[in-house]
Amino acid sequence: MSRPTLHLVDASLYVFRAWHSMPDQWHDADGWPVNAVHGFARFLLELLERERPQHIVVAFDEALDSCFRNTLYPQYKANRPPAPEELKRQFAYVKALCQALGLHTLGHSEYEADDLIGSALHAVRPQGFRGVVVSADKDLSQLLGEHDEQYDFGRGQRWGSDGVKARHGVHAHQIADYLALAGDAIDNIPGISGIGAKSAAVLLAHFGDLDTLIARVDEVAFLRLRGAAQMAGRLREQREHALLWRQLTTVALDAPLPEGAAPFARQTADAGMLTTLAEGVGFGPMTRRRLHAAAGIEWTIPVDST
């Protein structure tokens, strides 16, 4: 029997993509740009039309500098410039759009979208659900179990847990350890000095996980790996760092979720909210028709009273 599916959308990724790719030709009533809203709406409509999900969550990053990871390591993501105000406003529109369509939205001041996605998937597993993680982010590959998929919507590529090794050189359950060793420049995580992606993959292929690697670090010097002796020394010296980096790279599965929301079945859309939002950001007739169809609401082109 096929398993019920929960789609988990990494909203920020697609908002940022729309922000950078869509022309700045749409504005709200106050003159603020809404190009990212238009781009995200296109993505979301295509997703809903192709997949027709019955259970779906859309996760947002609201812990920009207040995430629990910043407490552990203040330099976490410190290399990223803050989002400009004209983009922050668009996130609010995007979240409202999802809610108007009856989709569950998740956001938290201490947990990132990855954590909310991981926690939502973890919450529905006991009910037999499989997950489709809609994101290209390699961090999220660690969530993939036997029946799950990751979906890079922009490239039209899907893969399961068995496909992670071909993409990243390690198994899905090794992703957090892999990033702890090799580092993650995007999130400003240094990793262990002298250990790059290839070396990290070799070490994990041999030892299985970071804990075993640390426990058997004396064996590293004898591996057929260039600079093995130096790696062994650095692993001894930076053991505590490695464990800290893994805390940062591990997706949390215990983030707070709205009570009673799981398994995140689509809710009744809000026709009034959808109409108001469509008018506010200047959606055209075709987009409005598709939005109403996706929401299961009948829509007719308004007659000009003049």
C-alpha positions in Angstrom: 0.0 0.0 0.0 1.2 3.5 -0.8 2.1 5.7 2.1 0.4 9.1 2.7 2.7 11.9 1.8 3.6 15.2 3.6 5.2 17.8 1.4 7.5 20.1 3.3 8.5 23.4 1.6 11.6 25.4 2.4 9.9 28.8 1.7 13.0 31.0 2.1 14.9 29.3 -0.6 12.2 30.0 -3.2 11.5 33.5 -1.9 15.2 34.4 -2.3 15.3 32.8 -5.8 12.3 34.8 -6.9 13.8 38.0 -5.3 17.0 37.6 -7.4 15.4 36.4 -10.6 12.1 38.3 -11.0 12.2 41.9 -12.5 11.3 44.7 -10.2 8.1 45.7 -12.1 5.4 45.0 -9.5 4.6 47.2 -6.4 2.0 47.3 -3.7 -0.2 50.2 -2.9 2.6 51.8 -0.8 5.1 51.5 -3.6 7.1 48.6 -2.1 8.3 45.9 -4.5 6.5 42.6 -4.6 8.5 40.8 -7.3 9.4 38.0 -4.9 5.8 37.5 -4.1 5.0 37.1 -7.8 7.9 34.7 -8.3 7.0 32.6 -5.2 3.3 32.5 -6.3 4.4 31.0 -9.7 6.5 28.4 -7.9 3.8 27.5 -5.4 1.1 27.2 -8.1 3.2 24.9 -10.2 4.0 22.8 -7.1 0.3 22.6 -6.1 -0.8 21.8 -9.7 1.8 19.2 -10.3 1.8 17.4 -6.9 -1.8 18.1 -5.7 -0.6 17.6 -2.1 -3.3 16.8 0.5 -0.8 17.4 3.4 1.7 20.2 3.2 3.6 22.6 5.4 5.5 25.7 4.3 8.4 26.6 6.7 9.8 30.1 7.1 13.1 31.3 8.6 12.2 33.8 11.3 15.2 33.1 13.6 17.5 35.3 11.6 19.8 36.1 14.6 18.0 34.6 17.5 18.3 30.9 16.6 19.5 28.5 19.3 22.6 28.0 17.1 23.6 31.6 17.6 23.7 31.0 21.3 26.0 28.0 20.8 28.2 29.8 18.3 27.7 33.6 17.8 29.4 33.6 14.4 26.8 31.2 13.0 25.7 32.7 9.7 27.4 36.0 10.6 28.7 36.2 7.1 25.3 36.8 5.7 24.0 40.4 5.2 20.6 41.1 6.7 17.7 41.0 4.4 16.7 44.4 3.1 13.4 45.9 4.4 11.9 45.6 0.9 12.4 41.8 1.0 11.2 41.4 4.6 7.9 42.9 3.7 7.5 40.4 0.9 8.0 37.5 3.3 4.9 38.7 5.1 2.9 38.7 1.9 4.2 35.2 0.9 3.2 33.8 4.3 -0.2 35.4 4.1 -0.6 33.9 0.6 0.1 30.4 1.9 -2.4 30.9 4.7 -5.1 32.2 2.4 -4.7 29.0 0.3 -5.3 26.9 3.4 -1.7 25.7 3.7 0.0 25.2 7.1 2.8 27.7 7.7 5.6 27.3 10.3 7.9 29.8 11.8 9.7 30.2 15.1 12.1 32.8 16.7 14.5 30.1 17.9 14.4 27.4 15.2 15.2 27.6 11.5 13.0 26.4 8.7 15.2 23.3 8.5 14.3 22.4 12.1 10.6 23.0 11.5 10.7 20.8 8.5 12.5 18.1 10.4 10.2 18.3 13.4 7.1 18.2 11.2 8.3 15.1 9.3 9.3 13.5 12.6 5.8 14.2 14.0 4.0 12.4 11.2 6.3 9.4 10.8 4.4 7.4 13.6 1.3 7.8 11.4 3.0 6.1 8.5 3.7 9.2 6.4 6.5 9.6 4.0 8.0 13.1 3.4 8.8 15.0 0.2 11.2 17.8 1.2 10.9 20.5 -1.4 14.3 22.1 -1.3 17.8 21.8 -2.9 19.5 22.4 0.5 22.0 19.6 1.2 21.5 20.1 5.0 18.0 18.7 4.6 19.2 15.4 3.0 20.0 14.1 6.5 16.2 13.8 7.1 15.6 11.3 4.3 14.5 7.9 5.4 13.8 4.8 3.4 10.5 6.1 1.8 11.3 9.9 1.7 12.3 12.0 -1.2 14.0 15.4 -1.7 12.7 17.5 -4.6 14.8 20.2 -6.2 11.8 21.8 -7.8 13.7 24.3 -9.9 15.8 21.7 -11.6 13.0 19.1 -11.6 15.3 16.6 -9.8 14.1 14.1 -7.1 16.1 11.6 -5.1 15.7 9.4 -2.1 18.0 8.4 0.7 19.9 6.1 -1.7 20.6 9.0 -4.0 22.3 11.2 -1.4 25.7 9.4 -1.6 25.9 10.0 -5.4 25.3 13.7 -4.9 27.4 14.4 -1.8 29.7 11.4 -1.3 28.2 10.3 2.0 24.9 8.6 3.1 21.9 10.6 4.3 22.5 9.8 7.9 26.1 11.1 7.7 25.3 14.5 6.3 25.5 16.3 9.7 28.9 14.6 10.5 30.1 15.4 7.0 29.4 19.1 7.4 30.9 19.2 10.8 34.2 17.8 9.4 34.3 19.6 6.1 32.6 22.8 7.2 29.8 24.8 5.6 30.9 28.2 4.2 27.2 29.2 3.6 26.4 28.9 7.3 29.9 30.2 8.4 30.8 26.8 10.0 34.6 26.4 9.8 34.8 22.6 10.1 38.1 20.9 11.0 41.1 22.7 9.5 42.8 20.7 6.8 39.8 18.4 6.2 37.9 19.1 3.0 34.8 17.4 1.4 36.7 14.5 -0.1 38.7 13.7 3.1 35.5 14.0 5.2 33.8 11.5 2.9 36.7 9.1 3.1 36.9 9.3 6.9 33.1 8.7 7.3 33.2 5.8 4.8 35.9 4.2 7.0 34.6 5.0 10.5 30.9 5.4 9.9 30.2 8.4 12.1 32.0 11.3 13.9 31.8 9.6 17.3 33.6 6.5 16.1 36.1 8.6 14.2 37.0 10.5 17.4 37.1 7.3 19.5 39.5 5.7 17.0 41.4 8.8 16.0 44.7 7.0 16.5 43.9 4.9 13.5 43.6 7.8 11.1 47.3 8.2 10.7 47.5 4.8 9.1 44.9 5.4 6.5 45.9 5.7 2.8 45.0 9.3 2.8 47.2 12.2 1.9 48.1 14.1 5.1 46.5 11.4 7.3 48.9 12.0 10.2 48.2 15.7 10.2 44.5 15.1 10.1 44.8 12.8 13.1 46.5 15.6 15.0 44.0 18.2 14.1 41.1 15.9 15.0 42.6 15.4 18.5 43.2 19.2 18.9 39.8 20.2 17.6 37.7 17.4 19.0 35.4 19.9 21.0 35.0 22.0 17.9 34.0 19.0 15.8 31.3 18.2 18.3 30.1 21.8 18.4 30.0 22.0 14.6 27.8 18.8 14.6 25.4 20.5 17.0 25.1 23.3 14.4 24.7 21.1 11.4 22.2 18.7 12.9 18.6 19.4 12.0 16.5 19.5 15.2 13.5 17.2 15.4 12.0 18.7 18.5 11.1 22.3 17.4 7.7 23.4 18.8 4.8 22.8 16.3 1.2 24.2 16.5 -0.9 22.0 18.7 -3.1 19.7 16.7 -1.6 20.7 13.3 -0.1 17.3 12.4 -0.5 15.7 9.9 -0.9 19.1 8.3 -3.9 18.4 6.1 -4.9 21.3 3.8 -7.4 23.5 5.3 -10.3 25.5 3.9 -9.0 28.5 1.9 -10.0 32.0 2.9 -11.6 33.5 -0.3 -11.8 37.0 1.1 -8.1 37.0 2.3 -7.0 35.6 -1.1 -8.9 38.3 -3.0 -7.6 41.1 -0.8 -4.0 39.9 -1.1 -4.3 39.4 -4.9 -5.5 43.0 -5.3 -2.8 44.3 -2.9 0.1 42.8 -4.8 -1.3 43.2 -8.3 -1.8 39.6 -9.4 -3.2 39.4 -13.0 -6.4 37.6 -14.0 -4.6 34.4 -15.0 -2.7 34.1 -11.7 -5.9 34.9 -9.8 -7.8 32.2 -11.7 -5.0 29.6 -10.9 -4.9 30.6 -7.2 -8.6 30.2 -6.9 -8.5 26.8 -8.7 -5.7 25.7 -6.4 -7.7 26.8 -3.4 -10.9 25.0 -4.7 -12.8 28.3 -4.9 -14.9 29.4 -7.9 -13.7 32.6 -9.4 -15.0 34.8 -12.2 -13.4 37.9 -13.7 -14.9 40.9 -12.0 -17.1 43.1 -14.3 -15.9 46.7 -14.6 -18.8 48.8 -13.2 -17.8 51.7 -15.4 
